[in-house]
Amino acid sequence: MALESIVRPDSTGESEERDFTNLRPRSFAEYIGQREIIDNLKIAVQAAMERGEPLDHLLFHGPPGLGKTTLAYVIAEEMRADIVCTSGPALERPADLVGILTNLKRGDILFIDEIHRLPRIVEEYIYPAMEDFEIDMVIDPGPHARTVKLELSHFTIVGATTRAGLITGPLRDRFGFSLHLEFYDIEDLRTIITRSAGILSTSITGEGSQSIAFRSRGTPRIANRLLKRTRDYAQVMRRETIDEITSVEAMDINGVDEAGLDRLDRNYLTVIIKQYSGGPVGVSAIAATLSEERDTLIDVVEPFLLARGFLNRTSRGRIATAHAYRHLGFTRSGQEELPL
Ligand code: ADE
């Protein structure tokens, strides 16, 4: 893994799904944080279970790494349902979707990650499937085209997206729940880190978990990743316990600063300040200057910078805040401040 990616929750998380499965909570009882969402889900699950019915379709939105996939698995476990996972871009043709839907049993959960990237033609097939649990299949396209109605079992779609704004109205309307995941606070991240350290049989002090929590960008996936890197560092340095100094040293060598910003975050802000006089500047221009994907900046980099007040988004473009200037050691004219 490139050093730059240590604090990046990649947008799908797929590359490390398996790595983190043992750290994942499997039930509501094990789940830390997102209290409001969990309370809502508990009621929905209990009500559906008592009626012997499948759960309503459910949409999660929010930045990557906050637990959308994890929650889909937790719901499946709590509903004692089987879960099938796919993603918007993987469903290239209607036949891909139909193949999955016709194999679902009553109560099964179909998790669709990055649902905002579902091709429009596939999306059209999903509407009647979600609403009436049937699909119209076109057979023999051409002059003798016929359609047949396929009955589906009553299943539940759990959709996840980092970009709620890109979901079309008709699709959004077919979800019974639309739940937004927020960044986690330090206390919840500390509890997650302590729990994960226990699972990994790693000793950590309160200060050690606190300093990792502070640099985790409000994101459990990053907290767990930083914990693992710090555990490696502690082992090689022959430190028995992860204390504050050990965790700070480990994160320094990984390029993560005391606010949790990594090189890409700092480069992003530096480009706005130095090349574009602090903004406003369009995200496409920043992406071109950095040779980065525009979507990566929007999905992964910006949400945390916005939430922590390093960045403002206006109709005319992105603006670096005074907080960003101070954090990176620039004066308001974009000059680097000389050390005293
Ligand atoms: N690991 C990752 N996210 C978690 C969460 N929200 N609760 C408990 N453990 C976690």
Boltz pocket constraint, residues with backbone or C-beta under 6 A from the ligand:
constraints:
  - pocket:
      binder: B
      contacts: [[A, 23], [A, 24], [A, 25], [A, 30], [A, 31], [A, 32], [A, 33], [A, 66], [A, 67], [A, 70], [A, 192], [A, 195], [A, 220], [A, 221], [A, 224]]
      max_distance: 6.0
